[in-house]
């Protein structure tokens, strides 16, 4: 029975306990089978561990044909027989599929594939450049592309690469801009030692 207090209703019965909400860990999203394990170098490793996540990443790249079976086995010390056992494990396969789909959504698979294909471009351009049957136009275009590839990063000037610009929007079309200007060149270890001995 509730005590009567003018203006208030006080209930002596305690409220029912509130069930705590389960917080989904990031690993649950990346790895739908957090209790699954895999044996690497004779040690049982949970797929939800750091090493397990690296293994899943390597397997996802293997599924995308960016690394081969031998590379994965060499990296994690897996024998061919153990590899066959691992790839037949349903929990491991589903976890690898989930990681592979995540890499597709983030674009990592496409970037890695493009990088691998681009790595072969200089060799192909070199064949065009050195082929006596190539037309002069193709030779010139190949040499331009090779020069551009060989000098990636040179297009940025030194003054711009070592400059810090901070812009703060104050509202009402007012901005505060702080420009550090070119930063002084970095000293080498030898110059640092010389400066310390002179001081």
CORKA-V106145 format. One record per backbone hydrogen bond with DSSP energy under -1.0 kcal/mol. CO is the residue of the C=O (numbers start at 1). NH is the residue of the N-H. If there is no record, write none. Layout:
# CORKA-V106145
<<CO NH> <CO NH>>
This chain:
# CORKA-V106145
<<5 8> <25 28> <26 30> <27 31> <33 36> <36 47> <38 45> <40 43> <43 40> <45 38> <46 49> <49 53> <50 54> <51 55> <52 56> <53 57> <54 58> <55 59> <56 60> <57 61> <58 62> <59 63> <60 64> <61 66> <62 65> <68 72> <69 73> <70 74> <71 75> <72 76> <73 78> <79 83> <80 84> <81 85> <82 86> <83 87> <86 89> <89 93> <90 94> <91 95> <92 96> <93 97> <94 98> <95 99> <96 100> <97 101> <98 102> <99 103> <100 104> <101 105> <102 106> <103 108> <103 109> <107 111> <108 112> <109 113> <110 114> <111 115> <112 116> <113 117> <114 118> <115 119> <117 120> <118 121> <120 124> <121 125> <122 126> <123 127> <124 128> <125 129> <126 130> <131 134> <135 139> <136 140> <137 141> <138 142> <139 143> <140 144> <141 145> <142 146> <143 147> <144 148> <145 149> <146 150> <147 151> <149 152> <151 154> <157 161> <158 162> <162 183> <164 180> <166 178> <168 176> <171 174> <174 170> <176 168> <178 166> <188 192> <189 193> <190 194> <191 195> <192 196> <193 197> <194 198> <195 199>>
